[in-house]
Amino acid sequence: MANATRNGPMMLHSTGSPCILMVCRGCCCGTYRKHPAVDHDGHVAVLRKAAAESPGTLAVRTTDCLGPCERSNVIVVQPSTRGRLAGGRALWLGWALDDDLLDLVISYARAGGPGLAELPAALDLHRTEPPRLAAATRGRRY
């Protein structure tokens, strides 16, 4: 079964929704003005190719703005249905600016993503908080 989105087809695996890579392409993320040395369109193309080559277990969407502009480029790895049932929650990644990081994101998502795959240490270094959580905890001392 396939659902059409404004970003192209999204394949639904028979076990539920796929792991989704939500790629920010708003005011700061994905702009040559802010990151002139980054091939933003090429990065999205690489992610879309990985999704197209997956057996319906990986999808890519772009969005106008995810919020944490100071950490651009931002990618959110949303768990698949299986991953969410296993306790996985969305993984927010910041500073996604190079090919090596994209390769790690793709490998992590192919391995099942949140809830199903072990998070590589290099991706853990790029972990960031969603805007609501970051705003709610700003100024707190732990």
N, C-alpha and C positions, 0 to 999 in steps of 0.2 A: 504494500500500500504506500502511496506517496502523497505528501502534502506539498502543494506549491506555496512558496513564500515569495516575498518581494526580492529575496536574494537568491532565488533559484529553487530547485526541488530539494526536499528534505525527505530522505528515505526513512521509514519507520521499520525497525527490525521487528520480527515477530514477537520478541520478548518485551516490546515497549519502545520508548523513545531512545534515540542514540545519545551518546556523549556529544555535547554541543560546545563548540568553541565560539564564543561571542567576542568579536573583534571590534574594538572602539575605533571609529573613524570620524570623530567629531571635530571640535574646534582646535584641539591640540594633537590628539593622536592621529597618526596617518597624514600629517601635513609636512610637506617639504619645507615650509617656512620654519617650523620648529626643529625638524630633524632632516636637514638637507642631504645628509650622507646615507640615508636609509631608503631602500627601494620598497616603499609602502605598498604599491600595487603588486609588486613581485611577491611580497610576503603573503598577501591575501591569496594570490594565485597558487602559491605553494600549499597553503592550507586547504584551499578548495580542491586541488588535485589530490591531496591525501584523503579528503572526504569522498571524492568521486571513486577512488580506488578501494575504499573500505566496503565491506559487505553490508552497508546500511548501519554500521555501528558508530559512525562519526559524521557530524554535520558542522557546517560553518555558517555563521550569520554575521552580518556587520550591523552596527548601530551608530547613530549620530553622536551620542555622548554617554559615557558610563559614569562620569563624575570626577574621578581623581586625576585631574589634568596635570598636576605637578608630577605625576608618576607615569606619564605617557611613554610609550604606547601601552595600553591596557588590554589584556585578554582575560576573559572569564571562562574557566573550564567548568561547564555545568555537567553534573553526573547524569549518566543514563538512568533509565528506570531501574535497572538492576543495581547500579551503583547507589542510587538514592535508597533503595530498599535495604542495602547493606550498610547504610549509615553515612554515605557520602554526601557532602555539601559542596556548594559552588566554591571553586578555588579562584581567587582573584590574583592575577599576576600583573606586576608593573614593570616598567622599563624593558618591554619586549622589543628590542631594537636590532637584534642580530640573527643571522641565519642559524647559528648553533642553538640559540634558545628556542627558535621555532621548531627545530628538529627534536629537541627534548619535549616540547609541548605535544608534538605529533606522536612521539613514541609513548608518552604517558597516556594520551587519549586512546591510542591503539591498544594499549595494555589493559584498558578498562576505565581509566580515569578515576575520579574521586569515588571512594568506597570500594574499589576493586583492585587498584594498582598502588604499589608503593611509590610515594612521591620522591623523585630524585632530589638529592641535596641541592643541586644547582637550581632547580625550580623553587625549592623552599626559600632560597635566598631572594627570589623575586616575588615572594608572597606579599600581598598587601591587603589591607582591610577594605571592605566595601565602604562607600561614602557615609552611609548612615551610622555604621558601627564606629568609624573613625571619628565622626563628629560627636557621637555620644560619649566616647571615652577621652576626648581631647581635654587635656588639663588634669586628668586624674593621676594620682600618684599610687603606684602599686608597691 
